[in-house]
Amino acid sequence: MTFDLAPSRRALLAGAGALAAPLALASGSIAATRSAASVPANPLVRQRADAQIFKHRDGQYYMTASAPEYDRLAVRRAPTLAGLSTAEEAVIWRRPASGKLGGYIWAPELHEIDGRWHMYFAAGDADEPFHIRTYVLRCLDRDALTGRWEVMGQFQTPWDTFTLDSTIFSHNGVRYVLWAQQEPGIKTNSNLYLAPLKTATSLAKPPARLTVPALDWEIRGFKVAEGPAPLIRNGKVFISYSASATDDRYCLGLLSADADADLMSPDAWGKSPDPVFTSCEETRVWGPGHNSFTVDEQGRDVLIYHGRDYKEIKGDPLFDPNRHTRVQRFYYKSDGTPDFGAPVGAGAVPDRFSPLDRPEAFLRHEGEKVVVGAGPLPTSQFREVPSPLGAGAVSLEPILKPGHVLAVGTDGAVLVAPAGADPKAASFRRAPGLADARAVSFAAVGGGHLGHRDGVMIVGPVQKRSAATFRVT
């Protein structure tokens, strides 16, 4: 079988539309029986930047990333996303002690091209570590972790300049390569380019320049467009990319084109006027960027990226080792464009909860008030945390309010309160949905169920089962 792009991206391309309600309902069908071990927690893998994670056709998740020593290429795999956090890393190649490729080793990506594993990566030279060019390794055996690898050569572009972050995807029968490079005559650190791929190391046509960093949020510290990642959804081809310096100013932008457009025409592409994913003081994640896309075990779209859990950096950010690999689900706006929200912070990957009787609305908070309705994505994301009461009880923590949980007041109204203030008032037992066992309901430890009445969240006797039953997305 010819497999010419990262499996996660093939899975994404095959998707029939991430907005469909059946997907949300299916995802809720396992919600009541999930275990803590099956839920990824952030950071997923510490001290791994520029991560690529994908689900292969063998059912396994594969991961590769930059190590802080910038000296090797390694791959890990696991049957679940959560399992990658403890999976053993197999080092498939180390940089030579001198000469070519002996400098900094950055941003590897693993792809299967015509039935054989290939690794794209950026490397400098021992005597000039920032002389960054892109190279390709090829695996001589079937298993990417245990097989023998050889250097095929340098990825050839029209210019012998700073080149990095190559990725492969297919669309409408064409295999494309997408990368970042410094072009002679353009005073930027890197722009984004696209071309059909002829061989693993050569282009079939001259490249198209898709974007040049020029907006304020793209040129903070450095003029950067790098780390492109393709996503095909809802009749569009999206390319997320990273911009600015690799400190707290690092962020994601988004390009988009119609799926039936000529992708090699720069005029086919539009750029987001503002960054789509940025540092977040509330969740305490700084410099989110260099992302990839995959799907979780239920087929839901997942964003992979790195970020730090502190803002202040001593010295060059490139040599601060604590860019950690992180994971979270993302969603779509009414026009079909991705909504990444905010980096969700440390802890279990959060969920969103939509009542069966109002499928277009979500449980969310407005300051301390808790309602069902529409609003910014981060206000509708909650993670389950173990209750101090134990015995399987949980509390619901808003991602924008770490250290706070949903609690029931004396009048039955639900509000956001400090964790630990009244454990009994903030503890629930998760169970199959009252109106649909494929969804979930939350029984309050103190009696009653979590539900809404006319959009206001309360805990009390169930008057309408569908208002106390939630799809999990």
C-alpha positions in Angstrom: 0.0 0.0 0.0 1.3 3.4 -0.9 1.2 5.7 2.1 2.5 9.1 1.2 1.7 11.4 4.2 1.6 11.3 7.9 -1.2 8.9 8.8 -2.9 11.4 11.1 -3.3 13.7 8.2 -4.7 11.0 6.0 -7.3 10.4 8.8 -8.0 14.1 8.8 -8.4 14.2 5.1 -10.8 11.3 5.1 -13.1 13.0 7.7 -16.5 13.8 6.6 -16.8 17.1 8.5 -15.8 17.8 12.1 -19.1 19.7 12.7 -21.3 16.7 12.5 -23.4 15.9 15.6 -23.0 12.1 15.3 -19.3 12.5 16.0 -20.0 14.5 19.2 -22.5 11.8 20.3 -20.1 9.0 19.6 -17.4 10.7 21.6 -19.8 10.8 24.5 -20.6 7.1 24.3 -17.5 6.1 26.1 -17.4 9.1 28.5 -19.0 7.4 31.4 -16.6 4.5 31.4 -13.3 6.2 30.7 -10.4 5.8 33.0 -7.9 8.4 34.1 -5.1 6.5 32.4 -6.9 6.9 29.0 -7.1 10.7 29.2 -3.9 12.5 28.1 -2.5 15.0 30.6 -0.4 18.1 29.9 2.4 18.4 29.4 2.2 15.2 27.4 6.0 14.9 27.1 8.4 17.2 28.8 11.4 18.8 27.1 10.3 17.9 23.6 9.7 20.7 21.2 8.4 20.9 17.6 6.5 17.7 18.1 4.9 15.7 15.3 2.3 13.1 16.5 0.2 11.0 14.2 -1.9 7.9 14.2 -0.6 5.3 11.7 -2.7 2.7 9.9 -1.3 0.1 12.2 -3.4 1.7 15.0 -0.3 3.1 16.8 0.5 6.7 17.6 4.0 7.8 16.5 5.9 10.8 17.9 9.1 12.6 17.0 10.4 16.0 18.2 13.4 18.2 18.9 15.4 17.2 21.9 16.9 20.1 23.9 20.4 18.9 23.2 19.7 19.2 19.4 21.9 16.2 18.8 19.7 13.2 17.8 16.6 11.9 16.1 14.3 9.7 18.0 10.8 8.1 17.6 8.4 6.7 20.2 5.0 5.0 19.7 2.1 3.8 21.8 -1.4 2.5 21.3 -2.9 5.7 22.8 -2.1 9.4 22.9 -1.8 9.2 26.7 0.7 6.3 26.3 3.2 8.5 24.5 4.1 10.2 27.7 5.8 7.1 29.0 6.7 5.3 25.8 10.3 4.4 25.3 12.2 6.5 22.8 14.2 4.8 20.1 17.2 6.9 18.9 17.4 6.2 15.1 20.3 8.6 14.3 22.9 10.8 16.1 24.7 13.7 14.6 28.3 13.1 13.6 31.1 14.6 15.9 32.4 16.8 13.1 31.7 18.1 9.6 28.3 18.3 7.8 25.2 17.6 9.8 27.2 18.0 13.0 25.4 21.1 14.2 22.0 21.7 15.6 19.4 19.0 14.8 15.9 20.5 14.6 12.2 19.7 14.0 12.1 16.1 12.6 9.1 14.7 10.9 8.4 11.1 10.1 6.6 10.2 6.9 5.9 7.0 4.9 6.5 7.5 1.2 5.8 4.7 -1.2 5.8 2.1 1.5 9.1 3.2 3.2 9.7 5.4 6.2 11.5 8.7 5.7 12.6 11.3 8.3 12.8 15.0 7.3 14.9 17.1 9.7 16.9 20.3 9.8 20.6 20.2 10.6 23.6 22.6 10.8 27.3 21.8 10.5 29.7 21.2 13.3 31.7 24.3 12.6 28.6 26.4 11.8 25.7 25.0 13.8 23.2 27.6 12.4 24.0 26.7 8.8 20.5 25.0 8.8 19.5 22.9 5.8 16.9 20.2 5.5 18.0 16.5 5.0 16.2 13.2 4.6 16.8 9.9 6.3 15.4 6.6 4.8 14.7 3.5 6.8 16.0 0.3 5.2 13.6 -1.9 7.2 9.9 -2.0 7.9 9.9 -1.0 11.6 10.7 2.7 12.1 11.9 2.2 15.6 14.1 -0.9 15.2 15.1 -0.6 11.5 18.4 0.6 10.0 18.5 4.2 8.8 20.6 5.9 6.2 21.1 9.5 5.1 19.6 10.0 1.6 20.8 13.5 1.2 19.8 17.2 1.3 16.3 18.3 0.4 16.8 20.3 -2.8 15.2 23.7 -3.2 16.0 26.6 -5.6 18.2 28.3 -3.0 21.0 27.1 -0.7 19.7 29.0 2.3 18.3 28.5 5.8 15.7 25.8 5.3 13.7 23.9 7.9 10.3 22.4 9.0 9.4 20.3 5.9 6.2 18.3 6.0 4.4 16.2 3.4 0.7 15.9 2.5 -1.5 14.8 -0.4 -4.5 16.5 -1.9 -6.5 15.8 -5.0 -3.9 13.2 -6.1 -0.9 15.4 -5.7 1.8 14.8 -3.1 3.0 18.2 -1.8 5.9 19.2 0.3 5.5 22.3 2.5 8.4 24.0 4.3 10.0 27.2 5.7 13.0 28.9 4.0 14.9 32.2 3.8 14.7 33.5 0.2 17.4 35.7 -1.2 16.3 39.2 -1.7 13.6 39.0 1.0 14.6 40.4 4.4 12.9 37.9 6.6 14.2 34.9 8.6 11.8 32.5 6.8 8.8 32.3 4.6 6.5 29.4 3.7 6.7 27.5 0.4 4.8 24.8 -1.3 5.6 22.5 -4.2 4.7 19.0 -5.6 7.2 16.4 -4.5 9.1 14.5 -7.2 11.2 12.3 -5.0 11.8 12.4 -1.3 14.6 15.0 -1.8 13.5 16.8 -5.0 10.6 19.0 -6.3 8.5 18.3 -9.3 7.9 22.0 -10.0 9.3 25.4 -8.8 7.8 26.3 -5.4 5.0 28.8 -4.7 5.7 31.3 -1.9 2.6 31.2 0.2 3.3 33.9 2.8 5.9 36.3 4.0 5.9 37.5 7.7 4.9 41.1 7.7 2.1 41.6 10.3 3.0 42.9 13.7 2.5 39.5 15.5 4.7 37.7 12.9 7.8 39.9 13.3 8.3 40.2 17.1 11.9 39.5 17.7 12.4 37.8 14.4 10.5 37.9 11.1 9.3 34.3 11.1 6.8 32.0 9.3 7.8 28.4 10.1 6.5 25.1 11.3 3.7 24.7 8.7 1.0 22.0 9.3 -1.7 21.2 6.9 -5.3 20.4 7.8 -8.1 19.7 5.3 -11.6 20.2 6.6 -15.0 21.6 5.6 -14.1 22.3 2.0 -10.9 24.1 2.9 -7.2 23.5 3.1 -5.8 25.1 6.2 -2.1 25.6 7.0 -1.2 26.7 10.5 2.2 28.1 11.1 4.4 29.6 13.8 5.5 33.3 14.0 7.9 35.6 15.9 10.6 34.7 18.4 10.5 31.5 20.3 9.8 33.1 23.7 6.3 34.1 25.0 5.7 36.0 21.7 5.7 32.7 19.7 2.2 32.1 18.3 0.2 30.4 15.5 -1.2 32.0 12.4 -3.5 30.4 9.8 -3.6 30.3 6.0 -6.6 29.0 4.1 -7.6 28.1 0.6 -10.6 26.5 -1.1 -10.1 22.7 -1.3 -10.8 22.8 -5.1 -8.4 25.8 -5.7 -5.0 25.7 -7.4 -2.9 25.4 -4.3 0.2 26.5 -6.2 -1.4 29.9 -6.8 -0.5 32.3 -4.0 -3.7 34.3 -4.8 -5.7 31.2 -3.6 -4.5 31.7 -0.1 -5.8 34.0 2.6 -4.1 34.8 5.9 -5.6 35.3 9.3 -5.2 39.0 10.3 -4.6 38.1 13.9 -2.8 35.1 15.5 -5.1 32.2 16.2 -3.3 30.7 19.2 -1.2 32.7 21.7 0.3 32.7 25.2 -2.3 32.7 28.0 -1.7 34.2 31.4 -4.8 32.5 32.9 -3.8 28.9 31.9 0.0 29.7 32.4 1.2 28.5 29.0 3.6 30.7 27.1 5.0 30.6 23.5 2.6 28.0 22.1 3.7 26.9 18.6 5.2 24.5 16.1 2.1 22.4 16.0 0.9 19.3 14.2 -2.5 17.7 13.9 -3.8 14.3 14.7 -7.0 12.5 15.9 -7.7 10.9 19.3 -9.0 7.3 19.8 -12.5 8.5 19.1 -11.6 10.3 15.9 -11.8 13.8 17.3 -9.4 16.4 16.0 -6.4 17.1 18.2 -3.9 19.9 18.2 -0.3 19.1 19.1 2.1 21.9 20.1 4.8 22.9 22.4 4.8 25.6 25.1 6.5 26.7 28.3 4.9 26.8 31.8 6.7 30.1 32.6 7.2 33.4 30.9 10.6 34.7 31.9 13.6 33.1 30.2 17.2 33.5 31.0 19.4 33.7 27.9 18.5 32.6 24.4 15.1 31.0 24.3 16.4 28.3 21.9 18.5 27.0 24.7 15.9 26.9 27.4 15.0 23.2 27.5 11.5 23.5 28.8 9.4 23.6 25.7 7.0 20.7 26.5 4.8 18.8 24.1 1.2 19.5 24.8 -2.1 18.2 23.4 -5.7 19.4 23.3 -8.8 19.0 21.2 -9.8 21.9 18.9 -13.1 22.8 17.4 -14.7 24.7 14.5 -16.4 28.0 14.1 -19.7 28.4 12.3 -17.9 29.2 9.1 -15.9 25.9 9.3 -12.6 27.5 10.3 -10.6 25.9 13.2 -11.1 27.4 16.6 -8.0 26.6 18.7 -9.1 28.6 21.7 -6.3 29.0 24.3 -3.6 26.6 25.5 -5.4 24.6 28.1 -2.7 24.5 30.8 -1.5 21.7 33.0 -3.7 18.7 33.8 -6.0 16.3 32.0 -7.2 17.3 28.5 -10.5 19.2 29.1 -13.9 18.5 27.7 -16.9 20.5 26.5 -20.4 19.6 27.6 -23.5 20.2 25.5 -27.0 19.4 26.9 -29.1 17.2 24.7 -32.0 19.7 24.7 -29.7 22.5 23.5 -27.2 20.9 21.2 -25.9 24.2 19.9 -25.0 25.4 23.4 -22.3 24.5 25.9 -21.8 24.5 29.6 -19.7 27.6 30.2 -18.9 30.3 32.8 -19.1 34.0 32.8 -16.8 35.0 35.7 -18.3 33.1 38.6 -21.7 32.6 37.0 -22.3 29.2 35.2 -24.7 28.9 32.3 -25.5 27.1 29.1 -25.0 29.2 26.0 -22.6 30.5 23.4 -19.3 32.3 24.0 -15.5 32.1 23.6 -14.3 28.5 23.4 -12.0 28.7 26.5 -15.0 29.6 28.7 -16.6 26.2 27.8 -13.7 23.9 28.6 -13.6 22.0 31.8 -11.3 19.3 33.1 -12.3 16.6 35.6 -10.1 16.6 38.7 -10.3 14.0 41.5 -12.5 15.2 44.4 -11.0 15.4 47.9 -13.9 13.0 48.9 -12.3 10.2 46.8 -14.3 7.1 45.9 -14.3 8.1 42.3 -15.9 11.5 42.8 -14.8 14.3 40.5 -14.9 18.1 40.4 -15.1 20.2 37.2 -12.3 22.8 36.9 -12.6 25.6 34.3 -9.4 25.9 32.4 -9.4 29.7 32.7 -9.7 29.4 36.5 -7.1 27.0 37.8 -7.6 26.1 41.4 -11.4 26.7 41.1 -14.3 24.3 40.5 -18.0 24.2 39.9 -19.9 24.2 43.1 -23.5 24.3 44.2 -24.7 27.1 46.4 -27.3 26.9 49.1 -30.0 27.9 46.6 -29.0 25.2 44.1 -27.4 27.6 41.7 -24.0 26.5 40.3 -21.1 28.9 40.6 -17.3 28.9 40.2 -15.7 28.7 43.7 -12.2 28.0 45.1 -11.3 24.3 45.1 -11.4 22.8 48.6 -13.8 25.4 50.1 -16.6 22.9 50.3 -15.7 19.5 48.8 -19.2 18.1 49.1 -20.7 21.0 47.2 -18.2 20.6 44.4 -18.2 16.8 44.0 -20.0 14.7 41.4 -20.2 11.2 40.2 -20.0 10.7 36.4 -22.6 8.3 35.0 -24.3 7.2 31.8 -26.6 9.9 30.6 -30.1 10.0 32.0 -31.7 10.6 28.6 -29.1 8.8 26.5 -26.6 6.3 28.0 -24.1 7.2 25.3 -23.8 10.7 26.8 -23.1 11.6 30.5 -24.8 13.0 33.5 -23.3 14.2 36.8 -25.0 13.2 40.1 -24.1 15.6 42.9 -22.7 13.9 46.0 -25.0 16.0 48.1 -28.0 15.0 46.1 -29.6 16.0 42.8 -28.1 16.3 39.3 -26.2 18.9 37.4 -28.5 20.4 34.8 -29.9 23.6 33.4 -33.2 25.4 33.6 -33.6 28.0 30.9 -29.9 28.2 30.4 -29.0 28.7 34.1 -27.0 25.8 35.7 -28.4 24.3 38.9 -28.2 21.2 41.0 -31.4 19.7 42.0 -34.1 17.1 41.2 -34.3 16.3 37.5 -37.3 17.9 35.9 -36.1 17.3 32.3 -33.7 14.4 31.6 -32.3 15.9 28.4 -31.4 19.1 30.3 -29.2 17.0 32.7 -27.6 14.9 30.0 -24.5 16.1 28.2 -22.8 15.1 25.0 -19.0 15.3 25.5 -17.0 16.9 22.8 
